[in-house]
Amino acid sequence: MVEGRRLDVPRGARGFGSVLRLDPDAIGRFAEGIARFLGTGRFLAVQTIIVIVWIALNVFAVQLRWDPYPFILLNLAFSTQAAYAAPLILLAQNRQADRDRVQSEEDRARAASTRADTEYLARELAALRVAIGELATRDFIRGELSRLSDDGGEDGERREKKSKKKRDPVS
C-alpha cells in the first residue's frame, strides 16, 4: 500500500473543476438572461437584419465577398449559435423547474396549514353551536320570568288575604 494515502478521506476533485471554479448561480443567471434575450422579437429582428445584410453583401458586393454563395461561414455561425443556445435554454428551464418545484412545495404546505386552520375553526364553531344550544335563550328566560311573576302574583294575593284575616278576624 502507498504510504501517506488514507482511504477514509476523499480525494480532491480532479480535472477542470479543481482549476476552474465557476459559480453555478452566476452561470444560471447568465443562461436565463441569454434565454430571455433569445426569446424576444428584438433578437429575431436583429438576427434577420444581420442575415439579410450578410447575404446581400456576399451576393451583390463582389469586392466584399468573404462568404460566397453556399454561405458556409453563415451556416457555421448559425450552428455555433444553436450549439450554445440549446444548452443555455435547457439550463434556464432546469432552474425554472427548480423554482416551480419549490413554489409548489410552499403552496402545498400553505394549503395544508389552511386546511388544518379551517378544520380547527369548524370544530370550534360546532362546539360553540352545541354550547349555545344548551344555553337558555332570551325567549325562554322571558317566559320563565313571566310564569314566575304570574305564580308570584297569586302567592302574593294569598299572603295578603291571610294577613288581612289575622288583622280583621270579624270579616
GITAWO-V747025 format. One record per helix or strand of 3 or more residues. SS is the DSSP state (2 for helix, 1 for strand). FROM is the first residue (numbers start at 1). LEN is the number of residues. If there is no record, write none. Layout:
ss->SS from->FROM len->LEN
ss->SS from->FROM len->LEN
This chain:
ss->2 from->16 len->4
ss->2 from->24 len->15
ss->2 from->41 len->20
ss->2 from->62 len->3
ss->2 from->72 len->63
ss->2 from->138 len->30
